[in-house]
């Protein structure tokens, strides 16, 4: 098991180094060097890694929120016609007319939300 852990630790370090090298090339300086002295201390590296971890967590939370919003919108899209039928069966003719007149706008709006989500997902995978 020890050689496996050692190999895993080396690959993690290699991945960290590759990410930092790419960011150095992109920005011209090391992104973890907050005081500009050209050297990255352990504290600066820890702060940088913590920032990156939080950045990933925030992106994950945003994707979860978008996914939940899309499922909620799809649920509403499916339940809307049911609400019209129930209003009709209960005898709420005015509610049925109101729901029926709002339907075109509602369906276009919800379809836009769902299309935006799936479009963003497709673009993100490229």
VOMARVEX-364044 format. One record per residue (C-alpha): residue number from 1; residue in one letter; chain; x, y, z. Coordinates in Angstrom, 2 decimals. Layout:
NUM,a,A,X,Y,Z .
...
***
This chain:
1,x,A,0.00,0.00,0.00 .
2,x,A,2.86,2.41,0.71 .
3,x,A,4.11,2.46,-2.91 .
4,x,A,0.55,3.20,-4.07 .
5,x,A,0.22,6.15,-1.71 .
6,x,A,3.63,7.43,-2.70 .
7,x,A,2.71,7.20,-6.40 .
8,x,A,-0.58,8.98,-5.73 .
9,x,A,1.17,11.75,-3.79 .
10,x,A,3.65,12.22,-6.63 .
11,x,A,0.89,12.43,-9.23 .
12,x,A,-0.97,14.99,-7.08 .
13,x,A,2.18,17.09,-6.77 .
14,x,A,2.79,16.80,-10.50 .
15,x,A,-0.77,17.93,-11.22 .
16,x,A,-0.37,20.92,-8.87 .
17,x,A,2.88,21.89,-10.55 .
18,x,A,1.32,21.66,-14.02 .
19,x,A,-1.61,23.88,-13.01 .
20,x,A,0.72,26.45,-11.47 .
21,x,A,3.01,26.40,-14.52 .
22,x,A,0.05,27.05,-16.81 .
23,x,A,-1.08,29.97,-14.65 .
24,x,A,2.44,31.40,-14.53 .
25,x,A,2.60,31.30,-18.33 .
26,x,A,-0.83,32.93,-18.63 .
27,x,A,-0.27,35.76,-16.14 .
28,x,A,3.51,36.24,-16.28 .
29,x,A,3.99,35.68,-12.55 .
30,x,A,3.15,33.01,-10.02 .
31,x,A,-0.49,33.46,-8.91 .
32,x,A,0.27,32.39,-5.33 .
33,x,A,2.96,35.06,-4.91 .
34,x,A,0.83,37.64,-3.13 .
35,x,A,3.62,39.88,-1.86 .
36,x,A,5.46,40.01,-5.21 .
37,x,A,8.86,38.92,-3.90 .
38,x,A,9.23,36.23,-6.57 .
39,x,A,9.07,33.40,-4.04 .
40,x,A,6.08,31.40,-2.90 .
41,x,A,6.10,30.70,0.82 .
42,x,A,4.22,27.81,2.40 .
43,x,A,1.61,30.26,3.72 .
44,x,A,1.09,31.77,0.26 .
45,x,A,0.79,28.31,-1.27 .
46,x,A,-1.74,27.24,1.37 .
47,x,A,-3.80,30.39,0.82 .
48,x,A,-3.69,29.85,-2.94 .
49,x,A,-4.76,26.20,-2.67 .
50,x,A,-7.56,27.13,-0.26 .
51,x,A,-8.77,29.80,-2.68 .
52,x,A,-8.74,27.29,-5.55 .
53,x,A,-10.62,24.74,-3.42 .
54,x,A,-13.30,27.29,-2.55 .
55,x,A,-13.50,28.34,-6.20 .
56,x,A,-14.21,24.72,-7.16 .
57,x,A,-16.79,24.35,-4.38 .
58,x,A,-18.56,27.52,-5.53 .
59,x,A,-18.65,26.31,-9.12 .
60,x,A,-20.06,22.99,-7.95 .
61,x,A,-22.74,24.71,-5.85 .
62,x,A,-23.68,26.89,-8.83 .
63,x,A,-24.09,23.83,-11.06 .
64,x,A,-26.24,22.15,-8.41 .
65,x,A,-28.44,25.26,-8.10 .
66,x,A,-28.85,25.48,-11.88 .
67,x,A,-29.72,21.79,-12.08 .
68,x,A,-32.33,22.15,-9.31 .
69,x,A,-33.82,25.22,-10.99 .
70,x,A,-34.10,23.35,-14.27 .
71,x,A,-35.81,20.35,-12.67 .
72,x,A,-38.22,22.67,-10.84 .
73,x,A,-39.01,24.47,-14.11 .
74,x,A,-39.60,21.17,-15.90 .
75,x,A,-41.85,20.00,-13.08 .
76,x,A,-43.88,23.20,-13.38 .
77,x,A,-44.04,22.75,-17.13 .
78,x,A,-45.56,19.31,-16.64 .
79,x,A,-47.91,20.32,-13.81 .
80,x,A,-49.28,23.46,-15.48 .
81,x,A,-51.75,21.64,-17.78 .
82,x,A,-52.82,19.55,-14.80 .
83,x,A,-53.66,22.78,-12.92 .
84,x,A,-55.85,23.93,-15.81 .
85,x,A,-57.70,20.60,-15.85 .
86,x,A,-58.18,20.64,-12.06 .
87,x,A,-59.52,24.21,-12.20 .
88,x,A,-61.97,23.11,-14.86 .
89,x,A,-63.10,20.04,-12.89 .
90,x,A,-63.55,22.02,-9.66 .
91,x,A,-65.69,24.55,-11.50 .
92,x,A,-63.32,27.50,-11.36 .
93,x,A,-64.05,28.74,-14.86 .
94,x,A,-62.37,32.12,-14.35 .
95,x,A,-59.20,30.45,-13.04 .
96,x,A,-59.25,28.07,-15.99 .
97,x,A,-59.48,31.00,-18.42 .
98,x,A,-56.70,32.90,-16.65 .
99,x,A,-54.39,29.88,-16.57 .
100,x,A,-55.16,29.17,-20.19 .
101,x,A,-54.38,32.72,-21.28 .
102,x,A,-51.07,32.71,-19.36 .
103,x,A,-49.95,29.36,-20.79 .
104,x,A,-48.16,30.57,-23.95 .
105,x,A,-46.00,33.04,-22.04 .
106,x,A,-45.30,30.55,-19.27 .
107,x,A,-44.25,27.76,-21.63 .
108,x,A,-41.92,30.03,-23.62 .
109,x,A,-40.30,31.35,-20.43 .
110,x,A,-39.75,27.90,-18.95 .
111,x,A,-38.48,26.55,-22.25 .
112,x,A,-35.97,29.44,-22.29 .
113,x,A,-34.72,28.54,-18.81 .
114,x,A,-34.30,24.88,-19.72 .
115,x,A,-32.67,25.70,-23.07 .
116,x,A,-30.22,28.09,-21.40 .
117,x,A,-29.23,25.43,-18.88 .
118,x,A,-28.68,22.71,-21.45 .
119,x,A,-26.92,25.13,-23.79 .
120,x,A,-24.54,26.19,-21.02 .
121,x,A,-23.87,22.54,-20.20 .
122,x,A,-23.11,21.75,-23.83 .
123,x,A,-20.78,24.74,-24.19 .
124,x,A,-19.01,23.88,-20.94 .
125,x,A,-18.12,20.41,-22.18 .
126,x,A,-16.29,21.75,-25.25 .
***
